[in-house]
Amino acid sequence: MADGSALAPRVLCLGEALVDRLGPLGGDPATAVPESCDDRLGGAPANVACALARLGTPVGLIGRLGEDVIGREFLALFQRRGVDVQALQSDPSRPSRVVLVRRDANGERVFQGFAGDQSLGFADQMLDRAGLELVWPGVSKQARWLLVGTIPLATTASAESLQWVLAQAKAAGLALALDVNWRPTFWDSEADPAAGPDASALSAMKPLLHQAALLKLAREEALWLFDSDDPLAIQAVLPQRPDVVVTDGGNPVRWQIAGHAGTMPVLTPARVVDTTGAGDAFTAGLLHQLVGLSGHTDLSHVGDSAMVERMVRYAAACGALVCVGAGGIDPQPDPEAVAKFLNQA
């Protein structure tokens, strides 16, 4: 697909771009009448890419969409935001994915299944390595970070493509940011949305965990993967000693970054409409600041724990502001909105 950005990406986000079909508060999107549901463009890597672009960081998306209405809507969105789409593939046979999102009365969500499958699977499952090999030299030439999650590991073709990109990134010196983003229904559409990863999924995730320079986990993911939610303990069992951030919904965020441990209450906006994409905006806020540190791909040169806390606080503000609107992309803040929120918090 044609490039929609003006600057070469500094961050590459690999993975799914899809529609979150938000059910009515307290209702079921699988059975609700269409008029009561709210379709929003989303997908964790697409969310992070759009959030980074809005914050001003040049970013590209590596993924695959169907040649359908959803695909066209995403292309228009990426063009508006300035997201580089050199590595965004189109699939003429498979549709873009629709995820059914059940919301409770407080806006908290559960991913419960999919819609739109025409028995061939979804476009994002078929990310093509050969196509990536053609565009990788151009799309990666200025990149410093690669952001991935674990969902592409759930399907053979996308897993192979992800593994190829990881090898290229390592050879080129790109730092890997891993937001685990465990979603069992992507591995098995009949799985309990609250289930943890089985032995096969854990084995598939291991190479990503061992390459990550920055590891972001929800608390339940930390417990599933490491039997601990302590960022220092998690860091200690990985050979590369990555920076680690553990989030826990409305509870304090904890981190072990550049030798500094910390914890901070989450920031809360005046009202919460929908929490979809809050963690992705947090990740984008952190990566945005890392990219701005004079080209460094880690915080090892930072000796000030207060600076690390300011960076986490900025990321938390990005996450909080997404919750004031529906969907994971439309409410994403620009730098001015983040600064205003932090001044008032």
C-alpha positions in Angstrom: 0.0 0.0 0.0 1.1 3.6 -0.6 3.0 5.5 2.1 0.8 8.0 3.9 3.4 9.7 6.1 6.0 12.4 5.5 8.8 11.1 7.8 10.4 7.7 8.0 9.1 5.7 10.9 11.1 5.8 14.2 8.7 3.1 15.6 7.3 0.1 13.8 4.1 -1.5 15.2 3.4 -5.0 14.0 0.1 -6.8 14.3 -3.7 -6.5 14.0 -5.9 -3.6 12.8 -9.5 -4.5 13.4 -12.9 -3.3 14.4 -14.0 -3.4 18.1 -17.8 -3.9 18.1 -18.7 -2.4 21.5 -21.9 -3.8 22.9 -24.3 -1.7 24.8 -23.3 -1.2 28.5 -24.3 -4.4 30.3 -25.4 -6.0 27.0 -24.1 -8.6 24.6 -22.8 -7.4 21.2 -23.4 -10.9 19.7 -27.1 -10.7 20.2 -27.8 -6.9 20.5 -29.5 -5.1 17.6 -26.9 -3.4 15.4 -28.2 0.1 16.3 -27.2 -0.4 20.0 -23.6 -1.4 19.1 -20.7 0.9 18.4 -18.1 -0.1 15.8 -14.7 1.4 16.4 -11.4 1.0 14.6 -8.9 -0.6 16.9 -6.4 -3.4 17.4 -3.5 -2.9 19.8 -0.7 -2.3 17.3 -3.0 0.0 15.2 -4.0 1.8 18.4 -0.4 2.4 19.4 0.6 3.5 15.9 -2.3 6.1 15.8 -1.5 7.3 19.3 2.2 7.8 18.5 1.3 9.7 15.3 -1.0 12.0 17.3 1.8 12.6 19.8 4.2 13.5 17.0 6.4 10.4 16.7 6.9 9.1 13.1 5.5 5.6 13.1 4.6 2.8 10.6 2.2 -0.2 10.8 3.1 -3.7 9.7 -0.1 -5.7 9.2 -2.7 -7.0 6.8 -6.3 -5.9 6.1 -9.1 -7.1 3.9 -10.0 -5.3 0.7 -13.3 -4.2 2.3 -15.0 -1.3 4.0 -13.0 -1.7 7.2 -9.8 -1.8 5.2 -10.7 1.4 3.4 -11.6 3.1 6.6 -8.3 2.2 8.2 -6.4 3.5 5.2 -8.2 6.8 5.4 -7.5 7.0 9.2 -3.8 6.2 8.7 -3.6 8.9 6.0 -5.2 11.5 8.4 -2.9 10.5 11.2 0.3 10.3 9.1 1.0 6.6 9.8 3.4 5.0 7.3 1.7 2.1 5.5 4.5 0.8 3.3 4.3 -2.5 5.2 0.5 -2.7 5.4 -0.7 -5.5 3.2 -4.1 -6.0 1.6 -5.9 -9.4 1.3 -8.4 -9.9 -1.6 -9.8 -13.1 -0.1 -10.1 -12.6 3.6 -12.1 -10.0 5.5 -10.8 -7.6 8.1 -11.6 -8.8 11.6 -14.5 -7.7 13.8 -14.0 -8.3 17.6 -17.1 -8.5 19.8 -16.5 -6.5 23.0 -18.9 -6.9 25.9 -18.9 -3.9 28.3 -20.1 -3.9 31.8 -22.0 -0.9 33.3 -18.7 0.8 34.2 -17.2 0.5 30.8 -14.8 -2.3 31.5 -14.6 -4.7 28.6 -14.2 -8.4 27.8 -13.3 -9.7 24.3 -15.7 -12.5 23.6 -15.5 -13.6 20.0 -15.5 -12.4 16.4 -17.8 -11.6 13.5 -17.2 -11.5 9.7 -15.4 -14.7 9.1 -16.3 -16.3 5.8 -14.7 -19.6 6.7 -11.3 -18.5 5.3 -10.1 -16.8 8.4 -9.2 -13.1 8.7 -6.7 -11.0 6.8 -4.5 -10.3 9.9 -3.9 -14.0 10.3 -2.2 -14.2 6.9 0.6 -11.6 7.2 2.9 -12.5 4.3 6.6 -12.8 4.9 7.5 -12.5 1.2 5.8 -9.2 1.0 7.6 -7.9 4.1 10.9 -8.9 2.7 10.3 -6.6 -0.2 9.5 -3.5 1.9 11.6 -4.0 5.0 14.7 -2.2 3.9 12.8 1.0 3.2 10.4 0.9 6.1 13.0 0.1 8.7 15.9 2.4 7.7 15.2 5.1 10.4 13.4 2.9 12.9 14.6 2.6 16.5 11.9 0.5 18.1 9.7 -2.4 17.1 6.4 -2.8 19.1 4.7 -6.2 19.0 2.1 -8.2 20.9 1.5 -11.9 21.1 -1.6 -12.2 18.9 0.3 -12.8 15.6 1.7 -15.9 17.2 -1.7 -17.5 17.2 -1.7 -18.3 13.5 1.1 -20.1 11.5 1.5 -17.5 8.7 1.5 -14.4 10.9 3.8 -16.2 13.5 6.3 -16.9 10.7 6.2 -13.3 9.6 6.6 -12.0 13.1 9.6 -14.3 13.7 11.2 -13.1 10.5 10.7 -9.4 11.5 12.1 -10.1 15.0 15.3 -11.5 13.5 15.6 -8.5 11.1 15.0 -6.1 14.0 17.7 -7.8 16.2 20.2 -7.7 13.4 19.5 -4.0 12.7 19.7 -3.0 16.4 16.1 -2.1 16.8 14.9 -2.4 20.4 11.8 -4.6 21.0 8.9 -3.3 23.0 6.6 -6.2 23.9 3.0 -5.5 25.1 1.9 -9.1 25.9 -1.8 -8.3 25.2 -2.9 -11.9 25.9 -6.2 -12.6 24.3 -7.2 -16.3 24.4 -10.0 -16.0 21.9 -7.5 -15.2 19.1 -5.9 -18.6 19.8 -9.2 -20.5 20.2 -12.4 -18.7 19.4 -14.2 -20.9 21.9 -11.8 -20.2 24.7 -12.8 -18.6 28.0 -11.9 -14.9 27.6 -10.5 -15.1 31.2 -8.2 -18.1 30.6 -4.5 -17.9 30.8 -2.0 -19.2 28.2 -1.4 -22.9 27.9 2.0 -24.6 27.5 2.0 -24.2 23.7 1.3 -20.5 23.9 3.8 -20.0 26.6 6.5 -21.7 24.5 5.6 -19.5 21.5 5.9 -16.4 23.6 9.3 -17.2 25.1 11.5 -15.9 22.2 9.7 -12.5 22.4 10.1 -12.4 26.2 13.8 -13.0 25.8 14.3 -10.3 23.1 12.3 -7.5 24.7 14.0 -4.4 25.8 10.8 -3.0 27.2 8.2 -5.4 28.6 4.6 -4.2 29.5 2.2 -6.6 31.2 -1.1 -6.5 32.8 -0.9 -7.9 36.3 -2.7 -11.1 35.4 -0.3 -11.6 32.5 2.6 -11.2 34.8 1.2 -13.8 37.2 0.5 -16.3 34.3 4.0 -15.9 32.7 6.2 -15.3 35.8 4.2 -16.3 38.9 4.9 -12.8 40.1 3.7 -9.3 39.6 6.9 -7.7 40.9 8.7 -5.9 38.0 12.1 -6.5 39.6 11.5 -10.2 40.0 10.3 -10.4 36.4 13.3 -8.5 35.2 15.7 -10.8 37.1 14.5 -14.0 35.4 15.0 -12.7 31.9 18.6 -12.9 30.6 18.6 -9.5 28.9 17.2 -7.7 32.0 14.5 -5.6 30.2 12.7 -2.6 31.6 9.4 -3.9 33.0 6.1 -2.1 33.5 3.1 -3.9 35.2 -0.4 -2.3 35.0 -3.4 -3.3 36.9 -6.5 -1.6 35.7 -7.5 1.1 38.2 -4.8 0.0 40.7 -1.3 1.5 40.8 1.1 1.0 38.0 4.5 -0.5 39.0 7.8 -0.4 37.1 11.5 -1.4 37.1 13.2 0.9 34.6 16.9 1.8 34.2 17.6 0.5 37.7 14.7 2.5 39.3 11.7 0.9 40.9 8.5 2.8 41.3 4.8 2.7 41.8 2.2 5.3 41.1 -1.6 5.5 41.3 -3.4 5.6 38.0 -4.6 8.9 36.7 -8.4 9.1 36.4 -10.3 11.5 34.1 -13.4 13.2 35.2 -15.6 10.6 33.5 -15.0 7.1 32.0 -16.9 6.1 28.9 -14.9 3.2 27.6 -11.5 1.7 28.7 -10.7 0.1 25.3 -7.3 1.2 24.2 -6.1 2.7 27.5 -3.2 0.4 27.8 -2.2 0.9 24.2 -2.2 4.7 24.7 -0.1 4.2 27.8 2.4 2.2 25.7 2.5 4.9 23.1 3.1 7.6 25.6 6.1 5.7 27.0 7.5 4.9 23.5 7.0 8.5 22.4 9.3 9.7 25.2 11.9 7.0 24.6 12.1 8.0 21.0 12.7 11.6 22.0 15.7 10.7 24.2 18.3 11.7 21.6 18.0 8.4 19.7 18.5 6.2 22.7 16.6 2.9 22.7 16.7 2.5 26.5 16.9 4.4 29.7 20.2 3.0 30.9 21.8 6.4 30.7 19.2 8.0 32.9 20.3 8.4 36.5 17.3 10.3 37.8 14.4 8.2 39.2 12.2 11.4 39.1 12.6 11.6 35.4 11.5 7.9 35.0 8.5 8.7 37.2 7.6 11.7 35.0 7.8 9.5 31.9 5.4 6.9 33.5 3.1 9.7 34.6 3.0 11.1 31.0 2.2 7.6 29.7 -0.5 7.2 32.4 -2.1 10.5 31.3 -2.2 9.3 27.7 -4.0 6.1 28.9 -6.5 8.1 31.1 -7.5 10.5 28.3 -8.5 7.6 26.0 -11.1 6.6 28.5 -13.2 9.8 28.1 -14.5 8.6 24.7 -15.6 5.5 22.9 -13.1 3.2 21.1 -9.3 3.0 21.3 -8.4 5.6 18.6 -10.8 8.5 18.4 -10.2 9.9 21.9 -6.4 9.7 21.7 -4.8 12.9 23.0 -2.3 15.2 21.3 0.6 16.7 23.3 -1.3 19.8 24.3 -4.2 17.7 25.8 -1.7 15.6 27.7 0.1 18.7 29.1 -3.2 20.3 30.1 -4.4 17.1 31.9 -1.1 16.7 33.8 -1.3 20.3 34.9 -4.7 19.8 36.3 -4.1 16.3 37.8 
